[in-house]
Amino acid sequence: MQLEAAKILIDENSEHAKKLIQNTIDVLRDGYGSIRIALNTMKPTTGQMGINRIKLMVDEFSANSNIDVSFIYSGPIDKITYFNWNVIFENIKEALTNVLKHSKATKVMVSINVLNKFIKTEVKDNGIGAPVIKKDLGLAGIEERSESIGGKVIIDGSNGFSVIVLLPLEGEKNGY
């Protein structure tokens, strides 16, 4: 309304019109600042979004596969960057896909542990295992994603099947 009034007054009383425009600018700036503060307090942290995204994937996998999946995490998950969350998510997704295709497992454990200098992610099943590990596209993709950010992958098929991924925390590349 103040802008409408300023539009009418601009030719007749430009000083008053300028004051109305400035007042509108101030009100909008304050309102915008309040909205930003409200949104920032409502928005979950990156860590919460990452954990919740993985919980949802694990729950969907368990419901769709009839495989019992437990998910645990520990440590300061807020130290995990958005980019690392994406790598962790894709690696867990691929490992669960392999469980479904190859393991004949009835149980899977997914864990994320944030340690001092690195993040340890593990997907371990109670399936048939694999005495000889063939690195198909899935396992190769896990290795490629992990190594692209300085991580390491450990694969063990001796007691069920286990994929362990060690990713450096931000600023700790190759620091473990």
C-alpha positions, 0 to 999 in steps of 0.5 A: 500500500505504501508503494501505491501511495508513493507512486501517486505522490512521486510527481507531487511530493517526491520527498514524501514518496521517497520516505514511503519507499524507504519505509517499505524497503526497511519493512521488507528487509526486516521481514526477509531477515525474520523469515531467514532466521525462522527457516534456518532454525527449522531446517535440519542439519546436514547430519540429520538429513544424511542419517534420516535419508539412510534410515529411510533407505534401510527401512524400505530395503528391509520392508521390500526384501524381508531381510532384517536390517539393523542400522546403528551410528555413533560419533559426531555425525555433524562432522560428515560433509554433504559430499561424504553423505552422498558417497556413504548413501550410494555405497550403502545402497550398492552394498544392500543391492549386492546383499539382495542379489548374491548373499542369501542373507536373513540379516544385515547390519549397517553401521556408520561410526565417526571416529577421530580422523575418519568415518567408518561405514560397514554393511555386513550380512549373515549370508553365504559369503564369497571365498573368491571376491569378484569385483563387478560394477557394484563393488568397483563403483564403491571403490571408485567413489570412496577413492575419489575422496581419499577413502579406502575399501575393505571387502571380506567374504569369509564370514557372510559378506562385509564391505567396510569403507573408511572415508577421511573427515574433512581436512583429514585426506589420507590422514588415517 
